Amino acid sequence: VLQLIQRREVVIICIFALTNEFTRGQIGTAELQNKATRLLHSLQKISLKTIEAISHWREQLTRPFPFMFQRLNYILKILADNHVVSSSPLNQVLPMSLYDFPLCSHLPTPELFHQQLQASQGLAAYPLQVSKPIPK
């Protein structure tokens, strides 16, 4: 679990660094969109793997304790990170709502550019949206 968390934290740092490059005018909109889409896809995959690993860890316990990382419930940290990313300048160029869609399931990813082929094979995925508000 800790290795996955460390990998996820690196992706978050890269997203913030990319956003800073854009706000300082070091990269253009097209480059930001290209790199950000790839980073968000990585964030989606690593976040899902992390949540699955935490879930597996919790199954081994006699009581459902939260997984704490640096004195924070890591699942809640994922939601807080998503809120910060969604409210960053990145959202002006690549509209997203990671608060409502914590696993980025509503974003197009490099692997999903062939949507027509997937739909014809019955493989279209539906966005996974949070059904109730998460307390801030």
C-alpha positions in Angstrom: 0.0 0.0 0.0 2.8 2.4 0.9 4.5 2.0 -2.4 1.3 2.8 -4.3 0.7 5.9 -2.1 4.3 7.1 -2.8 3.7 6.6 -6.6 0.4 8.5 -6.3 2.0 11.3 -4.4 4.6 11.7 -7.2 1.8 12.0 -9.8 0.1 14.7 -7.7 3.4 16.6 -7.4 3.8 16.3 -11.2 0.3 17.7 -11.8 1.0 20.7 -9.6 4.4 21.3 -11.2 2.8 21.2 -14.7 0.1 23.6 -13.6 2.8 26.0 -12.2 4.7 25.8 -15.5 1.5 26.8 -17.3 0.7 29.7 -15.0 4.3 31.0 -15.4 3.9 30.8 -19.2 6.5 28.2 -19.7 4.2 25.9 -21.6 1.2 26.5 -23.9 -2.4 25.3 -23.7 -2.0 22.4 -26.1 1.1 21.0 -24.3 -0.7 21.4 -20.9 -3.7 19.5 -22.2 -1.6 16.7 -23.6 0.5 16.3 -20.5 -2.3 16.8 -18.1 -4.5 14.2 -19.7 -1.7 11.7 -19.4 -1.1 12.6 -15.8 -4.8 12.4 -14.9 -4.9 9.0 -16.6 -2.0 7.9 -14.4 -3.7 9.5 -11.3 -6.9 7.5 -12.2 -5.1 4.2 -12.4 -2.8 4.7 -9.4 -5.7 6.0 -7.2 -7.8 3.0 -8.1 -5.0 0.6 -7.3 -4.4 2.4 -4.0 -8.0 2.3 -3.0 -8.1 -1.4 -3.9 -5.0 -2.1 -1.8 -6.4 -0.2 1.2 -9.6 -2.1 0.9 -7.7 -5.4 0.8 -5.7 -4.3 3.9 -8.9 -3.4 5.7 -10.4 -6.9 5.0 -7.6 -8.4 7.1 -8.6 -6.4 10.2 -11.1 -7.3 12.8 -12.6 -3.8 12.7 -12.7 -1.4 9.7 -10.0 1.1 10.7 -9.0 3.9 8.3 -5.7 3.6 6.6 -3.6 6.4 8.0 -0.7 8.0 6.2 1.2 10.9 7.7 -1.6 11.2 10.3 -4.3 11.5 7.7 -7.0 9.1 6.6 -5.6 8.4 3.1 -9.0 7.9 1.4 -10.1 11.4 2.6 -6.7 12.7 1.4 -7.5 11.4 -2.1 -10.7 13.4 -2.0 -8.9 16.5 -0.7 -6.2 16.2 -3.4 -8.9 15.9 -6.1 -10.6 19.1 -4.8 -7.3 21.0 -5.0 -6.6 19.8 -8.5 -10.1 20.6 -9.6 -9.9 24.1 -8.3 -6.4 24.8 -9.8 -5.8 26.8 -13.0 -5.7 23.4 -14.8 -9.5 23.3 -14.6 -9.7 26.4 -16.9 -8.0 24.6 -19.7 -9.2 21.0 -19.1 -12.6 21.2 -17.4 -13.0 18.5 -14.8 -14.9 17.7 -11.6 -12.7 15.4 -9.6 -14.9 16.2 -6.5 -17.9 14.5 -8.2 -15.8 11.9 -10.1 -12.9 11.1 -7.7 -11.5 8.4 -10.0 -11.5 10.7 -13.1 -14.0 8.4 -14.7 -15.6 11.2 -16.7 -12.3 12.3 -18.4 -11.2 11.1 -21.8 -8.0 9.2 -21.6 -5.4 8.1 -24.2 -6.6 4.6 -24.1 -10.3 5.6 -24.7 -9.9 7.5 -27.9 -11.5 4.7 -29.9 -14.9 5.1 -28.3 -16.8 4.1 -31.4 -15.0 0.7 -31.5 -15.6 0.1 -27.8 -19.3 1.0 -28.1 -19.8 -1.3 -31.0 -18.3 -4.1 -28.9 -20.5 -3.3 -25.9 -17.5 -2.1 -23.9 -18.6 1.5 -23.2 -17.9 2.4 -19.6 -20.2 4.7 -17.7 -18.7 7.4 -15.4 -18.6 6.5 -11.7 -20.0 9.4 -9.9 -20.3 10.0 -6.1 -24.0 9.6 -5.2 -24.0 11.7 -2.1 -22.0 14.8 -1.0 -18.7 14.1 0.8 -18.2 16.2 3.9 -15.5 18.8 3.6 
